């Protein structure tokens, strides 16, 4: 019999115009989340979330708090309808990149106002770190992390160029980040060494590489005045791919996370040592797809709208 679940929250790239609109229109507790986010930012972010335009929603400074707001609106509705907090029936809670802020918010370690403000600043800092610099992120399909690491180690890029592993997402999917020419140089070598395809990612900055060091420095300033409360459930960091519970250390890891590799594959393997039911809460099903590639035996479910919530409440009623 199922006793608990693992909850995961998505990161940037999961956004779509119109996400969360059904929640806003049909459930008061969800509407409260969107209104609080708008009030905190002094911006009608919910209008951009629901109506676009897409190029505004895709801006990092908008996409990050927007995705978090949809994730937290879903959490609040689940908690209202089940009359239980997410952390009460979750063994472990974790998020992918910005999803860590959603995870910490759902754990009551971070309040919604602080999470909103931090993500807006985080998005701006990441965009502003590479002004006037040509950068690139790509997904390498068909090669595992060990081979990609070996090729990068053995093949240096031109001087002042950078190409680093940003995400170890799942078997056969590794994300590279860096300067445009650096990433192109390594990509060509990877194609010659068995990569099935190299997919350009539509992002406004080269996330999770050393080009984000300035953004990390800014996050240190922003997080300095933020207090994290004690965690109510287990939490795994993107940076260490391990359980973390010390609030001050988690703040340090959030700072490092901006310019460090997202170790998602390792994190999921760590979290599923005793529990194999993983629920993705937030827009889209990107994490669910990656988790399936990590292990096809996982019991996977995603929640991105009101209909999904109804199905979730029925499917997991034994633990609620």
C-alpha positions in Angstrom: 0.0 0.0 0.0 1.3 3.5 -1.0 2.3 5.5 2.1 3.9 8.6 0.7 4.9 10.3 -2.5 7.8 12.4 -3.9 6.8 15.8 -5.1 8.8 17.6 -7.8 8.5 21.2 -9.2 9.4 22.2 -12.7 11.9 24.9 -13.9 12.2 27.3 -16.8 11.0 26.0 -20.1 7.7 24.7 -18.7 5.9 27.9 -19.2 3.1 28.3 -21.7 0.7 31.2 -22.2 -2.6 30.4 -20.5 -1.2 28.2 -17.8 -3.0 28.6 -14.5 -6.0 30.4 -16.0 -8.5 27.7 -15.0 -7.2 27.8 -11.5 -7.6 31.6 -11.3 -11.1 31.6 -12.6 -12.5 28.6 -10.7 -10.8 28.4 -7.3 -10.5 31.3 -4.7 -7.3 30.0 -3.0 -5.6 29.8 -6.4 -6.7 33.4 -7.2 -5.2 34.5 -3.9 -1.8 33.2 -5.0 -1.8 35.0 -8.3 -3.0 38.2 -6.6 -0.3 38.0 -4.0 2.4 37.5 -6.6 1.0 40.5 -8.6 0.9 42.7 -5.5 4.4 41.7 -4.4 5.9 42.6 -7.8 3.7 45.6 -8.4 3.1 44.1 -11.8 0.2 42.4 -13.5 2.2 39.2 -14.1 -0.9 37.1 -14.0 -2.2 38.8 -17.2 1.1 38.0 -19.0 0.8 34.4 -17.6 -2.8 34.0 -18.9 -2.8 36.1 -22.0 0.8 36.6 -23.1 2.4 37.8 -25.3 4.7 34.8 -25.3 7.9 36.8 -25.8 7.1 38.6 -22.5 6.3 35.5 -20.6 9.5 33.8 -21.9 11.7 36.6 -20.4 13.6 35.0 -17.5 12.5 37.7 -15.0 8.8 36.9 -15.8 9.0 33.2 -16.5 10.5 32.3 -13.2 8.0 33.9 -10.8 5.2 32.9 -13.2 6.0 29.2 -13.2 6.3 29.3 -9.4 3.0 31.1 -9.0 1.2 28.3 -11.0 2.9 25.6 -9.0 2.0 27.2 -5.7 -1.6 27.8 -6.9 -1.9 24.1 -7.6 -0.4 23.3 -4.2 -2.8 25.5 -2.4 -5.8 24.0 -4.2 -4.6 20.4 -3.4 -4.2 21.4 0.2 -7.6 23.1 0.4 -9.4 20.1 -1.2 -7.5 17.4 0.7 -7.4 19.4 4.0 -3.8 18.3 4.4 -0.5 20.1 3.7 1.6 18.8 0.8 4.6 18.1 3.2 2.3 15.9 5.4 2.0 13.2 2.7 5.3 13.8 0.9 8.4 11.8 1.7 10.7 14.2 -0.2 10.1 17.5 -2.1 12.5 18.9 -4.7 12.6 21.2 -7.7 14.4 21.7 -10.9 16.4 25.0 -10.8 13.8 27.7 -10.0 11.6 24.8 -8.9 13.7 24.7 -5.7 11.9 27.9 -4.7 8.5 26.3 -5.3 9.7 23.3 -3.3 10.9 25.4 -0.3 7.6 27.4 -0.5 5.6 24.2 -0.3 7.7 23.1 2.6 6.8 26.4 4.4 10.5 27.2 4.6 10.0 30.2 2.3 6.9 32.3 2.2 5.2 33.2 -1.1 6.1 36.9 -1.0 9.9 36.2 -0.5 9.9 33.4 -3.2 8.2 35.8 -5.6 10.6 38.7 -5.0 13.7 36.4 -5.1 12.7 34.8 -8.4 12.1 38.2 -10.0 15.5 39.4 -8.9 17.1 36.0 -9.8 15.7 36.2 -13.3 16.9 39.8 -13.8 20.4 38.9 -12.4 20.7 35.9 -14.7 19.7 38.0 -17.8 22.0 40.9 -16.9 25.0 38.7 -16.3 25.7 38.3 -20.0 24.7 41.5 -21.6 26.5 42.0 -25.0 27.8 38.5 -24.9 26.8 35.8 -27.4 25.7 32.8 -25.5 24.1 29.4 -26.1 22.4 26.5 -24.4 21.8 23.1 -26.2 20.4 19.7 -25.3 22.6 16.8 -26.2 20.5 13.9 -27.0 21.7 10.3 -27.1 24.9 10.5 -25.0 25.1 9.8 -21.3 26.8 12.2 -18.8 30.0 10.2 -18.5 30.8 10.4 -22.2 29.9 14.1 -22.4 32.1 14.9 -19.4 35.0 13.0 -21.0 34.8 14.8 -24.3 34.6 18.2 -22.7 37.6 17.3 -20.5 39.7 16.1 -23.5 38.8 18.9 -26.0 39.6 22.5 -25.0 37.6 25.3 -26.6 39.2 28.5 -28.0 40.5 31.0 -25.6 37.9 33.0 -23.7 35.2 30.5 -24.9 33.2 28.5 -22.4 31.2 25.2 -22.6 30.1 23.5 -19.5 27.5 20.9 -18.4 24.5 22.8 -17.0 22.1 19.9 -16.4 22.4 16.2 -16.0 18.7 15.6 -16.6 18.3 11.9 -17.4 20.0 9.1 -19.4 20.6 10.4 -22.9 19.8 14.1 -22.2 22.6 16.5 -21.1 22.3 20.3 -21.3 25.4 22.4 -22.2 25.7 26.1 -21.5 28.3 28.7 -22.3 29.5 31.1 -25.0 28.0 30.6 -28.4 31.3 29.6 -30.1 32.3 27.4 -27.2 29.1 25.4 -27.2 29.1 25.1 -31.0 32.7 23.7 -30.9 31.9 21.0 -28.3 28.6 20.2 -30.0 30.3 19.4 -33.3 32.7 17.0 -31.5 29.8 15.4 -29.7 28.0 14.8 -33.0 31.1 13.1 -34.3 31.1 10.9 -31.2 27.6 9.5 -31.3 25.2 12.3 -30.2 21.9 11.6 -31.9 21.0 15.3 -32.0 21.9 18.7 -30.6 18.8 20.8 -29.9 19.1 24.6 -29.4 17.2 25.8 -26.4 15.3 29.1 -26.6 16.6 30.8 -23.4 17.6 34.4 -22.7 20.8 33.5 -20.8 23.3 30.6 -20.4 22.0 29.1 -17.1 24.0 27.0 -14.6 27.5 27.7 -15.8 30.4 30.0 -14.7 29.0 32.8 -16.9 26.4 33.1 -14.1 28.9 33.9 -11.4 27.8 37.5 -11.3 24.2 36.4 -10.8 25.4 34.1 -7.9 27.0 37.2 -6.3 23.7 39.1 -6.6 21.8 36.2 -5.1 24.1 36.2 -2.1 23.0 39.8 -1.5 19.3 39.1 -2.1 19.3 36.0 0.2 21.2 37.7 3.0 18.1 39.2 4.5 15.8 36.2 3.9 15.2 33.7 6.8 14.4 30.1 5.9 12.2 28.2 8.4 12.8 24.6 9.4 11.8 22.1 6.7 8.7 20.1 7.2 9.8 17.2 4.9 12.9 16.0 3.2 14.5 18.2 0.6 17.2 17.4 -2.0 19.5 20.1 -3.4 20.2 20.4 -7.2 23.9 21.2 -6.3 24.7 18.3 -4.0 22.0 15.8 -5.2 21.7 14.9 -1.5 19.3 15.5 1.4 19.8 18.9 3.0 18.1 20.2 6.1 20.3 23.0 7.5 18.6 26.4 6.5 21.9 28.3 6.3 23.5 25.6 4.1 20.4 25.6 1.8 20.7 29.4 1.4 24.4 28.9 0.4 23.3 26.2 -2.1 20.7 28.4 -3.6 23.5 30.9 -4.3 25.7 28.3 -5.8 22.8 26.7 -7.8 22.6 29.6 -10.3 26.1 28.9 -11.7 26.3 25.1 -10.8 25.2 22.0 -12.5 21.6 20.8 -11.9 22.1 17.2 -10.9 18.6 16.0 -11.6 19.2 12.4 -12.5 21.2 11.8 -9.4 18.6 13.6 -7.2 15.8 11.5 -8.5 17.7 8.3 -7.9 18.5 9.5 -4.4 14.9 10.4 -3.6 13.5 7.1 -4.9 15.5 4.8 -2.6 12.4 3.9 -0.7 9.5 5.6 -2.5 8.8 5.3 -6.3 5.7 7.4 -6.8 6.7 10.8 -8.2 4.1 13.7 -8.7 5.1 16.7 -10.7 3.2 19.8 -9.6 3.4 22.7 -12.1 2.9 23.6 -15.7 3.7 20.9 -18.3 5.1 17.4 -18.0 8.8 18.0 -18.7 10.1 16.5 -15.4 7.7 13.5 -15.7 9.2 12.7 -19.1 12.7 13.0 -17.8 11.9 10.9 -14.7 10.4 8.2 -17.0 13.8 8.0 -18.8 15.6 7.6 -15.4 13.5 4.6 -14.5 10.4 3.3 -16.4 9.2 1.5 -13.2 8.5 4.7 -11.4 4.8 5.5 -10.7 4.6 8.9 -12.4 1.8 11.5 -12.3 1.6 15.2 -13.2 -0.7 17.9 -12.0 -1.0 21.1 -14.1 -4.7 22.0 -14.0 -8.0 21.6 -12.1 -8.9 18.3 -13.8 -5.5 16.9 -12.9 -6.1 17.9 -9.3 -9.4 16.0 -9.2 -7.7 12.9 -10.7 -4.8 13.2 -8.2 -7.1 13.4 -5.2 -8.9 10.2 -6.3 -5.7 8.3 -7.4 -3.9 9.1 -4.1 -6.8 9.2 -1.7 -5.3 6.4 0.4 -2.5 8.7 1.5 -4.5 11.9 1.9 
